[in-house]
Amino acid sequence: MQIAIESFKPALRLRGALLASALALAAMAGAPAQAQSATTPPAQQKEYVPDVGQEGKDVIWVPTPQTLVDTMLDMAKVTPKDRLMDLGSGDGRTVITAAQRGLKAQGIEYNPDLVELSRRNAERAGVSDRATFVAADLFATDLSQADVITMFLLSTINEKLRPKLLELAPGTRIVSNSFRMGDWEPDASETIQQDCNTYCTALLWIVPAKVAGKWDVGGQTLQLEQHYQYLSGKLGSATISEARLNGTEISFVANGVRYTGQVNGRQMNGSAAGQGSWSAKRV
């Protein structure tokens, strides 16, 4: 038996040598592939592209046509001194357009992917210093610093936001793409035809001052009832007509005389046609 084993030793040594050579060749063949995989950069992540009609928290995403964006900003009479907030800012086009007009503008968007897309779009447009975006719930957002608010939301959401909007500073301008605010009638509307097939109407509201109640006007009582920007009531015994507010501007007719003025908290001051100036203090 020992002899038999010894007779196989040369063959075993040969097989071992061949096996070692094969393993070495395999290692050498695999080395370049491993080195290449180690030095090849990973494929870049594909940039997020939203789909028209994709679902969001409360609404689906549909971009506002650029021509309507321009119309909405024109209706709000924006200036570089204004601060704009866009509720549900999507891909950021309204905020970016406002920033291109010199405004400081902020977009409020629930979808973080859209927020990042908007930031990239603002950087490409060269306005990232004036156009900012935050991922937030618009119902939990402080709107008090805005002079202009733009939005493209459903009517049900607009109505839910309405009490919060009415608490903003008188004169704040609110512009909606197509969807209304319940029984709060807009102060102006404009429908465009160019480059727009759906959602082509801009609606403007101006937050009215709160004037309901009694005011003393040179010894006469001005009694006002208020329904948003529309007023009714009496000056002394005379029923007033054509009475309304445009932010802090008030106008009405009493005894055939047109009164115009400015509301400043608990005071009003203005002029009466052919009668000189008038003032009022809240009683």
Secondary structure, DSSP 8 states (H G I E B T S, - for coil): -HHHHHHHHHHHHHHHHHHHHHHHHHHHHHHHHHHHHHHS-----------TT-B-SSSB-----HHHHHHHHHHTT--TT-EEEEES-TTSHHHHHHHHTT-EEEEEES-HHHHHHHHHHHHHHT-TTTEEEEE--GGGS--TT-SEEEE---HHHHHHHHHHHHTS-TT-EEEEES---TTS--SEEEE--TT-SSS-EEEEEE------EEEEETTEEEEEEEETTEEEEEETTEE-EEEEEETTEEEEEETTEEEEEEEETTEEEEEETTTEEEEEEE-
